[in-house]
Amino acid sequence: MLGSFDIQSSAGALVQSGSVFEKKDLVIEDGTVDTGLGTLVAQRDGYPGATVQGDGSLVVKGSLRGNERWPCRIEVSGDVVVVGEVVHSEIKARRIYVGTSAEQVRFYAREGIEVGQHLTASQIGLGDYELERRTMGKMRERIAKAIVEKDFLERQLRMEEKRVDKLFKTTRIQMTSIGEIVQMKSKKVVINLNPLYKILKGKSEADVDKALLVFFAKAVLGVITRVNKPFLTGNKYRHRILKSAIRDVHNLFFLARKYDKVGLRISELDEEVGRLGEALESRSCVLYVGGEIRPQMDARFTVAKVEQLEENEVLISGDSARLMVRNQGAVKLGVTKMDIEGTTKVQNIQMDELHHCEIRVEEGQVVWQPIEA
């Protein structure tokens, strides 16, 4: 948990969360090391030029020590936990945890950063939303494709409803309505599975499909067979005609199910996009520093905005607030704050004001406060 300053628990949580891939050290000779989808664990240190990328997370049980010429470079979708210190390194991740100090670093985190001791001469970026923007964009593409598929299925369904009704009339096969589920309407047979969905609410998609198969076999097939006993009497060829009609009703029944499943998929994706957007807008990105914030530091906080433009289109943008810390004598720091409107304020503060503190954006302004014990 960010702000707890319990680096061992943070590292342990990642190790226990899924598959783990271990290395002794991170070195330039290994080239770019891929985390995969799990957690890469470096048992000791990361050395100059070490590079790690991937969709997983990284735990370094020692320190991450690059140099000016060969910085360490980490870019992962998950979290990065370094138990020791981080020097001359660039890290991009969801959350970044450093057990001791960080110096001459570039940290870019989507959700938050925790530095256990001092933060010195560093560039900080918090609140990047590019991954969420790409994820929501891909979901919207899937929604658009599903809408096209649903429109196609709807046209097919309407044609089949009329065709099956015509089949009953031309063959003199009898069919009656079954509650609200199978409705014999004027010039069409309509399948409405919503009453069954209400009964099966909470069941998995596979369980619903199985239940519908059972319902068709027992209810629909049973009704068709029962009402058509006179039709079958004395003519063996009518058995073949009835079997063909049953097959057409079966296909219509499960074409309606396929249409409903696509509609459900659209709703679920749309809800997920909405949840991602709400989570993005409400996300509070915080920089936690257990020791001193020392010059020179430049921190940018991005506040995301999500706007629904029109059906199936979302605009994600962001405003930035900024905090710059410079040396201003033996006991003071020069602080420059810029809010999301671009208004700048310059002030001098005592060094201990930025000691063991958390920094965030509230109402468009960069603010800091001591971390409660």
Secondary structure, DSSP 8 states (H G I E B T S, - for coil): -TTS--HHHHHHHHHHSS-EEEES-B-GGG-EEE-TTSEEEESS-B-TT-EEEESSEEEESS-EE--SSS-EEEEESS-EEESS-EEEEEEEEEEEEESS-EEEEEEEEEEEEEESS-EEEEEEEE---HHHHHHHHHHHHHHHHHHHHHHHHHHHHHHHHHHHHHHHHHHT-----BTTTEEEETTEEEE--HHHHHHTTT--HHHHHHHHHHHIIIIIHHHHHHHTHHHHTT-THHHHHHHHHHHHHHHHHHHHHHHHHHHHHHHHHHHHHHHHHHHHHH---EEEEEEEEEEEEEEEEEEEEEEEEETTEEEEEEEEEEEEEEE-SSSEEEEEEE-TT--EEEEEEEGGGGEEEEEEEETTEEEEEE---
